[in-house]
Amino acid sequence: MGIRPQRVAKLLQREIADILAKQIALDAMVTVTRSRVTKDLGITYIHVSVMDAAEGEREAALTELRQKAGQVRELLAKRLRHQLRRVPEIRFFLDQSLEYAARMDALFEKIQSENEQRAKSRDRG
């Protein structure tokens, strides 16, 4: 990705996060974790994380976000009318990296405790 798409992606991430926090009513606490823009600046991929929610609630929040994508784009256009010629289409995706990291942490803790138990059993025997 070139310099321009990277800058636009960062700008969109910041602005969309602010719009979701202040202007769009959602049933869940949503955080924008990442954004990516196509080279032609026509589409932006927004990755969101839904805080303190079960899997079904995350999917429901994502569906709600996708339904409100047009409204978010309109608000974004008003904010960025002097900075961007055309506001990209917005596509929302769930960012599951936090859940993945939590699963990995749990696995590492399990391995560490098993290793400690083996070491104790060797010391006794």
Backbone as XML, in Angstrom:
<?xml version="1.0"?>
<chain id="A" units="angstrom">
  <residue number="1" name="MET">
    <atom name="N" x="0.854" y="-1.170" z="0.000"/>
    <atom name="CA" x="0.000" y="0.000" z="0.000"/>
    <atom name="C" x="0.898" y="1.231" z="0.000"/>
  </residue>
  <residue number="2" name="GLY">
    <atom name="N" x="0.577" y="2.210" z="-0.826"/>
    <atom name="CA" x="1.371" y="3.424" z="-0.914"/>
    <atom name="C" x="1.115" y="4.365" z="0.245"/>
  </residue>
  <residue number="3" name="ILE">
    <atom name="N" x="1.791" y="5.504" z="0.189"/>
    <atom name="CA" x="1.669" y="6.497" z="1.253"/>
    <atom name="C" x="0.251" y="7.063" z="1.325"/>
  </residue>
  <residue number="4" name="ARG">
    <atom name="N" x="-0.317" y="7.420" z="0.189"/>
    <atom name="CA" x="-1.666" y="8.022" z="0.179"/>
    <atom name="C" x="-2.714" y="7.072" z="0.760"/>
  </residue>
  <residue number="5" name="PRO">
    <atom name="N" x="-2.809" y="5.814" z="0.289"/>
    <atom name="CA" x="-3.795" y="4.915" z="0.900"/>
    <atom name="C" x="-3.584" y="4.709" z="2.399"/>
  </residue>
  <residue number="6" name="GLN">
    <atom name="N" x="-2.333" y="4.676" z="2.843"/>
    <atom name="CA" x="-2.069" y="4.509" z="4.279"/>
    <atom name="C" x="-2.580" y="5.709" z="5.068"/>
  </residue>
  <residue number="7" name="ARG">
    <atom name="N" x="-2.328" y="6.892" z="4.553"/>
    <atom name="CA" x="-2.794" y="8.104" z="5.236"/>
    <atom name="C" x="-4.317" y="8.166" z="5.273"/>
  </residue>
  <residue number="8" name="VAL">
    <atom name="N" x="-4.935" y="7.831" z="4.144"/>
    <atom name="CA" x="-6.395" y="7.847" z="4.078"/>
    <atom name="C" x="-6.971" y="6.795" z="5.031"/>
  </residue>
  <residue number="9" name="ALA">
    <atom name="N" x="-6.350" y="5.620" z="5.089"/>
    <atom name="CA" x="-6.815" y="4.565" z="5.992"/>
    <atom name="C" x="-6.766" y="5.028" z="7.442"/>
  </residue>
  <residue number="10" name="LYS">
    <atom name="N" x="-5.680" y="5.667" z="7.832"/>
    <atom name="CA" x="-5.562" y="6.169" z="9.213"/>
    <atom name="C" x="-6.607" y="7.248" z="9.494"/>
  </residue>
  <residue number="11" name="LEU">
    <atom name="N" x="-6.800" y="8.151" z="8.535"/>
    <atom name="CA" x="-7.797" y="9.205" z="8.680"/>
    <atom name="C" x="-9.194" y="8.602" z="8.832"/>
  </residue>
  <residue number="12" name="LEU">
    <atom name="N" x="-9.520" y="7.644" z="7.975"/>
    <atom name="CA" x="-10.832" y="7.011" z="8.042"/>
    <atom name="C" x="-11.021" y="6.241" z="9.345"/>
  </residue>
  <residue number="13" name="GLN">
    <atom name="N" x="-9.984" y="5.551" z="9.802"/>
    <atom name="CA" x="-10.075" y="4.808" z="11.058"/>
    <atom name="C" x="-10.411" y="5.759" z="12.205"/>
  </residue>
  <residue number="14" name="ARG">
    <atom name="N" x="-9.703" y="6.862" z="12.260"/>
    <atom name="CA" x="-9.915" y="7.841" z="13.328"/>
    <atom name="C" x="-11.327" y="8.442" z="13.257"/>
  </residue>
  <residue number="15" name="GLU">
    <atom name="N" x="-11.741" y="8.842" z="12.069"/>
    <atom name="CA" x="-13.041" y="9.491" z="11.911"/>
    <atom name="C" x="-14.207" y="8.521" z="12.132"/>
  </residue>
  <residue number="16" name="ILE">
    <atom name="N" x="-14.089" y="7.314" z="11.623"/>
    <atom name="CA" x="-15.163" y="6.326" z="11.807"/>
    <atom name="C" x="-15.280" y="5.937" z="13.276"/>
  </residue>
  <residue number="17" name="ALA">
    <atom name="N" x="-14.158" y="5.802" z="13.949"/>
    <atom name="CA" x="-14.198" y="5.494" z="15.388"/>
    <atom name="C" x="-14.923" y="6.608" z="16.137"/>
  </residue>
  <residue number="18" name="ASP">
    <atom name="N" x="-14.650" y="7.839" z="15.775"/>
    <atom name="CA" x="-15.299" y="8.972" z="16.435"/>
    <atom name="C" x="-16.798" y="9.001" z="16.125"/>
  </residue>
  <residue number="19" name="ILE">
    <atom name="N" x="-17.155" y="8.733" z="14.878"/>
    <atom name="CA" x="-18.574" y="8.701" z="14.492"/>
    <atom name="C" x="-19.306" y="7.600" z="15.252"/>
  </residue>
  <residue number="20" name="LEU">
    <atom name="N" x="-18.704" y="6.422" z="15.337"/>
    <atom name="CA" x="-19.355" y="5.308" z="16.045"/>
    <atom name="C" x="-19.496" y="5.606" z="17.530"/>
  </residue>
  <residue number="21" name="ALA">
    <atom name="N" x="-18.546" y="6.316" z="18.088"/>
    <atom name="CA" x="-18.585" y="6.625" z="19.516"/>
    <atom name="C" x="-19.601" y="7.727" z="19.847"/>
  </residue>
  <residue number="22" name="LYS">
    <atom name="N" x="-19.744" y="8.699" z="18.929"/>
    <atom name="CA" x="-20.520" y="9.881" z="19.281"/>
    <atom name="C" x="-21.838" y="10.054" z="18.534"/>
  </residue>
  <residue number="23" name="GLN">
    <atom name="N" x="-21.953" y="9.489" z="17.326"/>
    <atom name="CA" x="-23.109" y="9.839" z="16.512"/>
    <atom name="C" x="-23.999" y="8.662" z="16.112"/>
  </residue>
  <residue number="24" name="ILE">
    <atom name="N" x="-23.521" y="7.450" z="16.240"/>
    <atom name="CA" x="-24.294" y="6.275" z="15.844"/>
    <atom name="C" x="-24.641" y="5.482" z="17.103"/>
  </residue>
  <residue number="25" name="ALA">
    <atom name="N" x="-25.923" y="5.246" z="17.297"/>
    <atom name="CA" x="-26.365" y="4.466" z="18.456"/>
    <atom name="C" x="-26.276" y="2.977" z="18.117"/>
  </residue>
  <residue number="26" name="LEU">
    <atom name="N" x="-25.479" y="2.268" z="18.873"/>
    <atom name="CA" x="-25.312" y="0.826" z="18.691"/>
    <atom name="C" x="-25.673" y="0.112" z="19.981"/>
  </residue>
  <residue number="27" name="ASP">
    <atom name="N" x="-26.057" y="-1.144" z="19.863"/>
    <atom name="CA" x="-26.419" y="-1.938" z="21.038"/>
    <atom name="C" x="-25.208" y="-2.466" z="21.783"/>
  </residue>
  <residue number="28" name="ALA">
    <atom name="N" x="-24.021" y="-2.385" z="21.179"/>
    <atom name="CA" x="-22.814" y="-2.942" z="21.790"/>
    <atom name="C" x="-21.694" y="-1.908" z="21.755"/>
  </residue>
  <residue number="29" name="MET">
    <atom name="N" x="-20.709" y="-2.110" z="22.616"/>
    <atom name="CA" x="-19.512" y="-1.271" z="22.642"/>
    <atom name="C" x="-18.580" y="-1.758" z="21.538"/>
  </residue>
  <residue number="30" name="VAL">
    <atom name="N" x="-18.338" y="-0.908" z="20.534"/>
    <atom name="CA" x="-17.547" y="-1.281" z="19.368"/>
    <atom name="C" x="-16.298" y="-0.420" z="19.304"/>
  </residue>
  <residue number="31" name="THR">
    <atom name="N" x="-15.167" y="-1.052" z="19.024"/>
    <atom name="CA" x="-13.901" y="-0.356" z="18.862"/>
    <atom name="C" x="-13.357" y="-0.621" z="17.472"/>
  </residue>
  <residue number="32" name="VAL">
    <atom name="N" x="-12.927" y="0.420" z="16.788"/>
    <atom name="CA" x="-12.299" y="0.258" z="15.477"/>
    <atom name="C" x="-10.834" y="-0.082" z="15.718"/>
  </residue>
  <residue number="33" name="THR">
    <atom name="N" x="-10.420" y="-1.267" z="15.256"/>
    <atom name="CA" x="-9.068" y="-1.722" z="15.529"/>
    <atom name="C" x="-8.114" y="-1.546" z="14.356"/>
  </residue>
  <residue number="34" name="ARG">
    <atom name="N" x="-8.668" y="-1.545" z="13.159"/>
    <atom name="CA" x="-7.806" y="-1.497" z="11.979"/>
    <atom name="C" x="-8.610" y="-1.004" z="10.789"/>
  </residue>
  <residue number="35" name="SER">
    <atom name="N" x="-7.933" y="-0.391" z="9.833"/>
    <atom name="CA" x="-8.593" y="-0.026" z="8.582"/>
    <atom name="C" x="-7.617" y="-0.219" z="7.431"/>
  </residue>
  <residue number="36" name="ARG">
    <atom name="N" x="-8.189" y="-0.512" z="6.292"/>
    <atom name="CA" x="-7.392" y="-0.699" z="5.086"/>
    <atom name="C" x="-8.192" y="-0.124" z="3.931"/>
  </residue>
  <residue number="37" name="VAL">
    <atom name="N" x="-7.510" y="0.530" z="3.005"/>
    <atom name="CA" x="-8.172" y="1.160" z="1.867"/>
    <atom name="C" x="-7.585" y="0.575" z="0.588"/>
  </residue>
  <residue number="38" name="THR">
    <atom name="N" x="-8.436" y="0.345" z="-0.411"/>
    <atom name="CA" x="-7.942" y="-0.139" z="-1.695"/>
    <atom name="C" x="-7.099" y="0.951" z="-2.362"/>
  </residue>
  <residue number="39" name="LYS">
    <atom name="N" x="-6.276" y="0.550" z="-3.321"/>
    <atom name="CA" x="-5.377" y="1.502" z="-3.987"/>
    <atom name="C" x="-6.112" y="2.649" z="-4.654"/>
  </residue>
  <residue number="40" name="ASP">
    <atom name="N" x="-7.297" y="2.361" z="-5.190"/>
    <atom name="CA" x="-8.063" y="3.420" z="-5.857"/>
    <atom name="C" x="-8.916" y="4.229" z="-4.874"/>
  </residue>
  <residue number="41" name="LEU">
    <atom name="N" x="-8.790" y="3.948" z="-3.591"/>
    <atom name="CA" x="-9.505" y="4.631" z="-2.504"/>
    <atom name="C" x="-11.018" y="4.477" z="-2.623"/>
  </residue>
  <residue number="42" name="GLY">
    <atom name="N" x="-11.460" y="3.418" z="-3.275"/>
    <atom name="CA" x="-12.882" y="3.207" z="-3.483"/>
    <atom name="C" x="-13.567" y="2.437" z="-2.370"/>
  </residue>
  <residue number="43" name="ILE">
    <atom name="N" x="-12.824" y="1.605" z="-1.664"/>
    <atom name="CA" x="-13.401" y="0.774" z="-0.601"/>
    <atom name="C" x="-12.490" y="0.839" z="0.617"/>
  </residue>
  <residue number="44" name="THR">
    <atom name="N" x="-13.095" y="0.968" z="1.775"/>
    <atom name="CA" x="-12.333" y="0.870" z="3.016"/>
    <atom name="C" x="-12.849" y="-0.315" z="3.821"/>
  </residue>
  <residue number="45" name="TYR">
    <atom name="N" x="-11.928" y="-1.099" z="4.315"/>
    <atom name="CA" x="-12.248" y="-2.267" z="5.131"/>
    <atom name="C" x="-11.980" y="-1.880" z="6.581"/>
  </residue>
  <residue number="46" name="ILE">
    <atom name="N" x="-13.019" y="-1.851" z="7.374"/>
    <atom name="CA" x="-12.921" y="-1.449" z="8.774"/>
    <atom name="C" x="-13.076" y="-2.691" z="9.651"/>
  </residue>
  <residue number="47" name="HIS">
    <atom name="N" x="-12.066" y="-2.959" z="10.456"/>
    <atom name="CA" x="-12.099" y="-4.091" z="11.382"/>
    <atom name="C" x="-12.487" y="-3.560" z="12.754"/>
  </residue>
  <residue number="48" name="VAL">
    <atom name="N" x="-13.491" y="-4.184" z="13.335"/>
    <atom name="CA" x="-13.994" y="-3.739" z="14.631"/>
    <atom name="C" x="-13.948" y="-4.885" z="15.635"/>
  </residue>
  <residue number="49" name="SER">
    <atom name="N" x="-13.826" y="-4.497" z="16.876"/>
    <atom name="CA" x="-13.875" y="-5.444" z="17.986"/>
    <atom name="C" x="-15.066" y="-5.068" z="18.849"/>
  </residue>
  <residue number="50" name="VAL">
    <atom name="N" x="-15.834" y="-6.072" z="19.241"/>
    <atom name="CA" x="-16.998" y="-5.844" z="20.091"/>
    <atom name="C" x="-16.613" y="-6.259" z="21.507"/>
  </residue>
  <residue number="51" name="MET">
    <atom name="N" x="-16.671" y="-5.312" z="22.416"/>
    <atom name="CA" x="-16.209" y="-5.543" z="23.779"/>
    <atom name="C" x="-17.220" y="-6.301" z="24.627"/>
  </residue>
  <residue number="52" name="ASP">
    <atom name="N" x="-16.717" y="-7.202" z="25.451"/>
    <atom name="CA" x="-17.524" y="-7.925" z="26.440"/>
    <atom name="C" x="-18.810" y="-8.506" z="25.860"/>
  </residue>
  <residue number="53" name="ALA">
    <atom name="N" x="-18.658" y="-9.257" z="24.776"/>
    <atom name="CA" x="-19.835" y="-9.833" z="24.135"/>
    <atom name="C" x="-19.588" y="-11.286" z="23.782"/>
  </residue>
  <residue number="54" name="ALA">
    <atom name="N" x="-20.650" y="-12.071" z="23.803"/>
    <atom name="CA" x="-20.573" y="-13.463" z="23.365"/>
    <atom name="C" x="-20.559" y="-13.487" z="21.840"/>
  </residue>
  <residue number="55" name="GLU">
    <atom name="N" x="-20.263" y="-14.651" z="21.275"/>
    <atom name="CA" x="-20.136" y="-14.781" z="19.821"/>
    <atom name="C" x="-21.389" y="-14.303" z="19.085"/>
  </residue>
  <residue number="56" name="GLY">
    <atom name="N" x="-22.562" y="-14.706" z="19.543"/>
    <atom name="CA" x="-23.801" y="-14.287" z="18.904"/>
    <atom name="C" x="-24.015" y="-12.784" z="18.973"/>
  </residue>
  <residue number="57" name="GLU">
    <atom name="N" x="-23.624" y="-12.183" z="20.093"/>
    <atom name="CA" x="-23.760" y="-10.734" z="20.247"/>
    <atom name="C" x="-22.802" y="-9.999" z="19.314"/>
  </residue>
  <residue number="58" name="ARG">
    <atom name="N" x="-21.621" y="-10.566" z="19.099"/>
    <atom name="CA" x="-20.661" y="-9.956" z="18.167"/>
    <atom name="C" x="-21.226" y="-9.947" z="16.753"/>
  </residue>
  <residue number="59" name="GLU">
    <atom name="N" x="-21.797" y="-11.076" z="16.370"/>
    <atom name="CA" x="-22.379" y="-11.172" z="15.022"/>
    <atom name="C" x="-23.554" y="-10.209" z="14.863"/>
  </residue>
  <residue number="60" name="ALA">
    <atom name="N" x="-24.360" y="-10.071" z="15.904"/>
    <atom name="CA" x="-25.491" y="-9.141" z="15.858"/>
    <atom name="C" x="-24.997" y="-7.701" z="15.737"/>
  </residue>
  <residue number="61" name="ALA">
    <atom name="N" x="-23.944" y="-7.365" z="16.463"/>
    <atom name="CA" x="-23.375" y="-6.016" z="16.386"/>
    <atom name="C" x="-22.798" y="-5.757" z="14.997"/>
  </residue>
  <residue number="62" name="LEU">
    <atom name="N" x="-22.159" y="-6.763" z="14.414"/>
    <atom name="CA" x="-21.602" y="-6.620" z="13.066"/>
    <atom name="C" x="-22.721" y="-6.411" z="12.047"/>
  </residue>
  <residue number="63" name="THR">
    <atom name="N" x="-23.793" y="-7.162" z="12.179"/>
    <atom name="CA" x="-24.948" y="-6.999" z="11.284"/>
    <atom name="C" x="-25.521" y="-5.592" z="11.407"/>
  </residue>
  <residue number="64" name="GLU">
    <atom name="N" x="-25.634" y="-5.119" z="12.637"/>
    <atom name="CA" x="-26.146" y="-3.765" z="12.873"/>
    <atom name="C" x="-25.227" y="-2.716" z="12.236"/>
  </residue>
  <residue number="65" name="LEU">
    <atom name="N" x="-23.924" y="-2.912" z="12.375"/>
    <atom name="CA" x="-22.961" y="-1.991" z="11.772"/>
    <atom name="C" x="-23.085" y="-1.979" z="10.254"/>
  </residue>
  <residue number="66" name="ARG">
    <atom name="N" x="-23.199" y="-3.158" z="9.682"/>
    <atom name="CA" x="-23.317" y="-3.253" z="8.229"/>
    <atom name="C" x="-24.588" y="-2.566" z="7.736"/>
  </residue>
  <residue number="67" name="GLN">
    <atom name="N" x="-25.653" y="-2.644" z="8.522"/>
    <atom name="CA" x="-26.896" y="-1.971" z="8.154"/>
    <atom name="C" x="-26.757" y="-0.451" z="8.229"/>
  </residue>
  <residue number="68" name="LYS">
    <atom name="N" x="-25.911" y="0.016" z="9.119"/>
    <atom name="CA" x="-25.734" y="1.456" z="9.302"/>
    <atom name="C" x="-24.539" y="2.008" z="8.535"/>
  </residue>
  <residue number="69" name="ALA">
    <atom name="N" x="-23.933" y="1.207" z="7.672"/>
    <atom name="CA" x="-22.748" y="1.635" z="6.921"/>
    <atom name="C" x="-23.049" y="2.857" z="6.057"/>
  </residue>
  <residue number="70" name="GLY">
    <atom name="N" x="-24.213" y="2.902" z="5.452"/>
    <atom name="CA" x="-24.584" y="4.056" z="4.636"/>
    <atom name="C" x="-24.681" y="5.329" z="5.449"/>
  </residue>
  <residue number="71" name="GLN">
    <atom name="N" x="-25.249" y="5.218" z="6.633"/>
    <atom name="CA" x="-25.369" y="6.372" z="7.530"/>
    <atom name="C" x="-23.971" y="6.840" z="7.972"/>
  </residue>
  <residue number="72" name="VAL">
    <atom name="N" x="-23.098" y="5.891" z="8.282"/>
    <atom name="CA" x="-21.728" y="6.226" z="8.673"/>
    <atom name="C" x="-21.024" y="6.938" z="7.512"/>
  </residue>
  <residue number="73" name="ARG">
    <atom name="N" x="-21.238" y="6.437" z="6.305"/>
    <atom name="CA" x="-20.593" y="7.032" z="5.120"/>
    <atom name="C" x="-21.082" y="8.465" z="4.891"/>
  </residue>
  <residue number="74" name="GLU">
    <atom name="N" x="-22.374" y="8.707" z="5.095"/>
    <atom name="CA" x="-22.910" y="10.064" z="4.944"/>
    <atom name="C" x="-22.283" y="11.021" z="5.954"/>
  </residue>
  <residue number="75" name="LEU">
    <atom name="N" x="-22.190" y="10.577" z="7.201"/>
    <atom name="CA" x="-21.573" y="11.415" z="8.235"/>
    <atom name="C" x="-20.095" y="11.649" z="7.934"/>
  </residue>
  <residue number="76" name="LEU">
    <atom name="N" x="-19.451" y="10.636" z="7.425"/>
    <atom name="CA" x="-18.039" y="10.734" z="7.053"/>
    <atom name="C" x="-17.860" y="11.727" z="5.911"/>
  </residue>
  <residue number="77" name="ALA">
    <atom name="N" x="-18.764" y="11.696" z="4.939"/>
    <atom name="CA" x="-18.688" y="12.617" z="3.806"/>
    <atom name="C" x="-18.795" y="14.066" z="4.269"/>
  </residue>
  <residue number="78" name="LYS">
    <atom name="N" x="-19.669" y="14.322" z="5.236"/>
    <atom name="CA" x="-19.808" y="15.681" z="5.761"/>
    <atom name="C" x="-18.528" y="16.144" z="6.451"/>
  </residue>
  <residue number="79" name="ARG">
    <atom name="N" x="-17.897" y="15.219" z="7.158"/>
    <atom name="CA" x="-16.674" y="15.575" z="7.876"/>
    <atom name="C" x="-15.479" y="15.778" z="6.946"/>
  </residue>
  <residue number="80" name="LEU">
    <atom name="N" x="-15.413" y="14.981" z="5.886"/>
    <atom name="CA" x="-14.206" y="14.956" z="5.045"/>
    <atom name="C" x="-14.405" y="15.595" z="3.678"/>
  </residue>
  <residue number="81" name="ARG">
    <atom name="N" x="-15.439" y="16.398" z="3.522"/>
    <atom name="CA" x="-15.750" y="16.935" z="2.189"/>
    <atom name="C" x="-14.628" y="17.787" z="1.605"/>
  </residue>
  <residue number="82" name="HIS">
    <atom name="N" x="-13.773" y="18.378" z="2.441"/>
    <atom name="CA" x="-12.674" y="19.205" z="1.942"/>
    <atom name="C" x="-11.362" y="18.427" z="1.853"/>
  </residue>
  <residue number="83" name="GLN">
    <atom name="N" x="-11.369" y="17.177" z="2.314"/>
    <atom name="CA" x="-10.132" y="16.392" z="2.316"/>
    <atom name="C" x="-10.128" y="15.278" z="1.287"/>
  </residue>
  <residue number="84" name="LEU">
    <atom name="N" x="-11.300" y="14.716" z="0.991"/>
    <atom name="CA" x="-11.404" y="13.624" z="0.026"/>
    <atom name="C" x="-12.404" y="13.991" z="-1.062"/>
  </residue>
  <residue number="85" name="ARG">
    <atom name="N" x="-12.055" y="13.685" z="-2.286"/>
    <atom name="CA" x="-12.959" y="13.944" z="-3.401"/>
    <atom name="C" x="-14.173" y="13.026" z="-3.328"/>
  </residue>
  <residue number="86" name="ARG">
    <atom name="N" x="-13.906" y="11.763" z="-2.994"/>
    <atom name="CA" x="-14.975" y="10.767" z="-2.914"/>
    <atom name="C" x="-14.772" y="9.921" z="-1.658"/>
  </residue>
  <residue number="87" name="VAL">
    <atom name="N" x="-15.818" y="9.737" z="-0.905"/>
    <atom name="CA" x="-15.737" y="8.921" z="0.308"/>
    <atom name="C" x="-15.883" y="7.455" z="-0.091"/>
  </residue>
  <residue number="88" name="PRO">
    <atom name="N" x="-14.958" y="6.614" z="0.352"/>
    <atom name="CA" x="-15.019" y="5.201" z="-0.049"/>
    <atom name="C" x="-16.211" y="4.458" z="0.550"/>
  </residue>
  <residue number="89" name="GLU">
    <atom name="N" x="-16.575" y="3.387" z="-0.123"/>
    <atom name="CA" x="-17.583" y="2.466" z="0.399"/>
    <atom name="C" x="-16.999" y="1.832" z="1.664"/>
  </residue>
  <residue number="90" name="ILE">
    <atom name="N" x="-17.834" y="1.628" z="2.673"/>
    <atom name="CA" x="-17.362" y="1.092" z="3.956"/>
    <atom name="C" x="-17.824" y="-0.352" z="4.101"/>
  </residue>
  <residue number="91" name="ARG">
    <atom name="N" x="-16.880" y="-1.220" z="4.424"/>
    <atom name="CA" x="-17.195" y="-2.625" z="4.695"/>
    <atom name="C" x="-16.635" y="-2.975" z="6.073"/>
  </residue>
  <residue number="92" name="PHE">
    <atom name="N" x="-17.523" y="-3.470" z="6.926"/>
    <atom name="CA" x="-17.141" y="-3.800" z="8.302"/>
    <atom name="C" x="-16.842" y="-5.293" z="8.441"/>
  </residue>
  <residue number="93" name="PHE">
    <atom name="N" x="-15.839" y="-5.610" z="9.263"/>
    <atom name="CA" x="-15.444" y="-6.986" z="9.565"/>
    <atom name="C" x="-15.120" y="-7.088" z="11.047"/>
  </residue>
  <residue number="94" name="LEU">
    <atom name="N" x="-15.346" y="-8.276" z="11.612"/>
    <atom name="CA" x="-14.974" y="-8.513" z="13.009"/>
    <atom name="C" x="-13.479" y="-8.773" z="13.109"/>
  </residue>
  <residue number="95" name="ASP">
    <atom name="N" x="-12.842" y="-8.098" z="14.027"/>
    <atom name="CA" x="-11.435" y="-8.346" z="14.319"/>
    <atom name="C" x="-11.399" y="-9.304" z="15.504"/>
  </residue>
  <residue number="96" name="GLN">
    <atom name="N" x="-10.951" y="-10.498" z="15.270"/>
    <atom name="CA" x="-10.953" y="-11.508" z="16.325"/>
    <atom name="C" x="-9.569" y="-11.717" z="16.921"/>
  </residue>
  <residue number="97" name="SER">
    <atom name="N" x="-8.672" y="-10.778" z="16.716"/>
    <atom name="CA" x="-7.318" y="-10.932" z="17.224"/>
    <atom name="C" x="-7.272" y="-10.936" z="18.754"/>
  </residue>
  <residue number="98" name="LEU">
    <atom name="N" x="-8.166" y="-10.189" z="19.414"/>
    <atom name="CA" x="-8.170" y="-10.190" z="20.877"/>
    <atom name="C" x="-8.576" y="-11.554" z="21.420"/>
  </residue>
  <residue number="99" name="GLU">
    <atom name="N" x="-9.590" y="-12.163" z="20.798"/>
    <atom name="CA" x="-10.026" y="-13.488" z="21.226"/>
    <atom name="C" x="-8.923" y="-14.518" z="20.957"/>
  </residue>
  <residue number="100" name="TYR">
    <atom name="N" x="-8.265" y="-14.384" z="19.824"/>
    <atom name="CA" x="-7.166" y="-15.285" z="19.473"/>
    <atom name="C" x="-6.028" y="-15.158" z="20.483"/>
  </residue>
  <residue number="101" name="ALA">
    <atom name="N" x="-5.697" y="-13.924" z="20.832"/>
    <atom name="CA" x="-4.628" y="-13.693" z="21.808"/>
    <atom name="C" x="-4.993" y="-14.282" z="23.172"/>
  </residue>
  <residue number="102" name="ALA">
    <atom name="N" x="-6.246" y="-14.149" z="23.567"/>
    <atom name="CA" x="-6.684" y="-14.711" z="24.854"/>
    <atom name="C" x="-6.586" y="-16.235" z="24.839"/>
  </residue>
  <residue number="103" name="ARG">
    <atom name="N" x="-6.977" y="-16.861" z="23.711"/>
    <atom name="CA" x="-6.861" y="-18.325" z="23.608"/>
    <atom name="C" x="-5.396" y="-18.758" z="23.672"/>
  </residue>
  <residue number="104" name="MET">
    <atom name="N" x="-4.530" y="-18.017" z="23.000"/>
    <atom name="CA" x="-3.105" y="-18.358" z="23.018"/>
    <atom name="C" x="-2.526" y="-18.204" z="24.426"/>
  </residue>
  <residue number="105" name="ASP">
    <atom name="N" x="-2.911" y="-17.143" z="25.123"/>
    <atom name="CA" x="-2.448" y="-16.949" z="26.508"/>
    <atom name="C" x="-2.881" y="-18.118" z="27.390"/>
  </residue>
  <residue number="106" name="ALA">
    <atom name="N" x="-4.121" y="-18.551" z="27.237"/>
    <atom name="CA" x="-4.628" y="-19.669" z="28.032"/>
    <atom name="C" x="-3.832" y="-20.945" z="27.721"/>
  </residue>
  <residue number="107" name="LEU">
    <atom name="N" x="-3.530" y="-21.177" z="26.461"/>
    <atom name="CA" x="-2.740" y="-22.355" z="26.089"/>
    <atom name="C" x="-1.344" y="-22.299" z="26.683"/>
  </residue>
  <residue number="108" name="PHE">
    <atom name="N" x="-0.704" y="-21.120" z="26.621"/>
    <atom name="CA" x="0.635" y="-20.986" z="27.184"/>
    <atom name="C" x="0.635" y="-21.204" z="28.695"/>
  </residue>
  <residue number="109" name="GLU">
    <atom name="N" x="-0.389" y="-20.696" z="29.367"/>
    <atom name="CA" x="-0.494" y="-20.907" z="30.810"/>
    <atom name="C" x="-0.667" y="-22.392" z="31.126"/>
  </residue>
  <residue number="110" name="LYS">
    <atom name="N" x="-1.473" y="-23.085" z="30.332"/>
    <atom name="CA" x="-1.691" y="-24.517" z="30.527"/>
    <atom name="C" x="-0.388" y="-25.285" z="30.335"/>
  </residue>
  <residue number="111" name="ILE">
    <atom name="N" x="0.360" y="-24.956" z="29.305"/>
    <atom name="CA" x="1.642" y="-25.615" z="29.045"/>
    <atom name="C" x="2.611" y="-25.353" z="30.179"/>
  </residue>
  <residue number="112" name="GLN">
    <atom name="N" x="2.644" y="-24.113" z="30.647"/>
    <atom name="CA" x="3.553" y="-23.765" z="31.742"/>
    <atom name="C" x="3.197" y="-24.535" z="33.010"/>
  </residue>
  <residue number="113" name="SER">
    <atom name="N" x="1.919" y="-24.633" z="33.332"/>
    <atom name="CA" x="1.530" y="-25.357" z="34.550"/>
    <atom name="C" x="1.836" y="-26.850" z="34.412"/>
  </residue>
  <residue number="114" name="GLU">
    <atom name="N" x="1.633" y="-27.419" z="33.214"/>
    <atom name="CA" x="1.974" y="-28.829" z="32.995"/>
    <atom name="C" x="3.471" y="-29.061" z="33.145"/>
  </residue>
  <residue number="115" name="ASN">
    <atom name="N" x="4.278" y="-28.137" z="32.628"/>
    <atom name="CA" x="5.728" y="-28.262" z="32.768"/>
    <atom name="C" x="6.154" y="-28.166" z="34.234"/>
  </residue>
  <residue number="116" name="GLU">
    <atom name="N" x="5.512" y="-27.291" z="34.992"/>
    <atom name="CA" x="5.832" y="-27.154" z="36.409"/>
    <atom name="C" x="5.463" y="-28.430" z="37.171"/>
  </residue>
  <residue number="117" name="GLN">
    <atom name="N" x="4.312" y="-29.032" z="36.822"/>
    <atom name="CA" x="3.898" y="-30.281" z="37.471"/>
    <atom name="C" x="4.871" y="-31.407" z="37.145"/>
  </residue>
  <residue number="118" name="ARG">
    <atom name="N" x="5.333" y="-31.483" z="35.907"/>
    <atom name="CA" x="6.321" y="-32.512" z="35.533"/>
    <atom name="C" x="7.615" y="-32.330" z="36.292"/>
  </residue>
  <residue number="119" name="ALA">
    <atom name="N" x="8.028" y="-31.070" z="36.438"/>
    <atom name="CA" x="9.266" y="-30.789" z="37.158"/>
    <atom name="C" x="9.129" y="-31.182" z="38.626"/>
  </residue>
  <residue number="120" name="LYS">
    <atom name="N" x="7.987" y="-30.928" z="39.235"/>
    <atom name="CA" x="7.767" y="-31.317" z="40.620"/>
    <atom name="C" x="7.762" y="-32.827" z="40.778"/>
  </residue>
  <residue number="121" name="SER">
    <atom name="N" x="7.121" y="-33.527" z="39.838"/>
    <atom name="CA" x="7.073" y="-34.990" z="39.934"/>
    <atom name="C" x="8.455" y="-35.595" z="39.725"/>
  </residue>
  <residue number="122" name="ARG">
    <atom name="N" x="9.302" y="-35.015" z="38.903"/>
    <atom name="CA" x="10.673" y="-35.506" z="38.729"/>
    <atom name="C" x="11.512" y="-35.269" z="39.979"/>
  </residue>
  <residue number="123" name="ASP">
    <atom name="N" x="11.287" y="-34.125" z="40.625"/>
    <atom name="CA" x="12.045" y="-33.798" z="41.828"/>
    <atom name="C" x="11.710" y="-34.756" z="42.966"/>
  </residue>
  <residue number="124" name="ARG">
    <atom name="N" x="10.457" y="-35.225" z="43.025"/>
    <atom name="CA" x="10.026" y="-36.140" z="44.085"/>
    <atom name="C" x="10.585" y="-37.535" z="43.859"/>
  </residue>
  <residue number="125" name="GLY">
    <atom name="N" x="10.654" y="-37.926" z="42.587"/>
    <atom name="CA" x="11.001" y="-39.305" z="42.278"/>
    <atom name="C" x="12.424" y="-39.521" z="42.130"/>
  </residue>
</chain>
